[in-house]
Amino acid sequence: SAVISQKPSRDICQRGTSLTIQCQVDSQVTMMFWYRQQPGQSLTLIATANQGSEATYESGFVIDKFPISRPNLTFSTLTVSNMSPEDSSIYLCSVAGGNTEAFFGQGTRLTVV
Amino acid sequence: GENVEQHPSTLSVQEGDSAVIKCTYSDSASNYFPWYKQELGKRPQLIIDIRSNVGEKKDQRIAVTLNKTAKHFSLHITETQPEDSAVYFCAASRGDYKLSFGAGTTVTVRA
């Protein structure tokens, strides 16, 4: 299975600032996704990161708040913009496709103060 | 969109007993159903999955069953051990790996 490296693993940020989370995979994968897991909750899909084009966002998530890049088949970034305490969550990237099922990175635990 | 319901929300079992978690889904086009185990502070880990062309799948002490007509699927853990204590999530997808998750089940195995 693919090895996913996600960083940072955790961060504490001031409200109103932005944080960019990186997801690096050790092999080319078809699909890359970003999920949010609010404290004590389940996982919710934010968007599909499309290689070379704009991400596809799920209902309730917008590009201005969560801009996503995917310049190639092994790398993606998620930015959490203009943060508020409600953005405190774990953000996870996931990869899938080909012979790879849906695996998750180790997550980024974000606390906004 | 897809709606996945998961029951129970908490489950406490005696070590050695079996645990069963049930999920229902709403989208008849869903055809891929993975189960994840998440230990405290760690990432969700895929433990087993099933596709719609299969009714049951087993991997050692873990099994998953799927009833497409009723749109429900279940996770069965036999001979539970303390290391099985975790939060378990079911999920459903149309095959594009965009996963809709259930709310999770916290499983506690009592020694």
Boltz contact constraints between the chains, C-beta under 6 A:
constraints:
  - contact:
      token1: [A, 31]
      token2: [B, 97]
      max_distance: 6.0
  - contact:
      token1: [A, 42]
      token2: [B, 101]
      max_distance: 6.0
  - contact:
      token1: [A, 42]
      token2: [B, 103]
      max_distance: 6.0
  - contact:
      token1: [A, 42]
      token2: [B, 104]
      max_distance: 6.0
  - contact:
      token1: [A, 43]
      token2: [B, 101]
      max_distance: 6.0
  - contact:
      token1: [A, 45]
      token2: [B, 98]
      max_distance: 6.0
  - contact:
      token1: [A, 96]
      token2: [B, 97]
      max_distance: 6.0
  - contact:
      token1: [A, 101]
      token2: [B, 46]
      max_distance: 6.0
  - contact:
      token1: [A, 102]
      token2: [B, 97]
      max_distance: 6.0
  - contact:
      token1: [A, 104]
      token2: [B, 43]
      max_distance: 6.0
  - contact:
      token1: [A, 104]
      token2: [B, 44]
      max_distance: 6.0
  - contact:
      token1: [A, 106]
      token2: [B, 43]
      max_distance: 6.0
  - contact:
      token1: [A, 107]
      token2: [B, 43]
      max_distance: 6.0
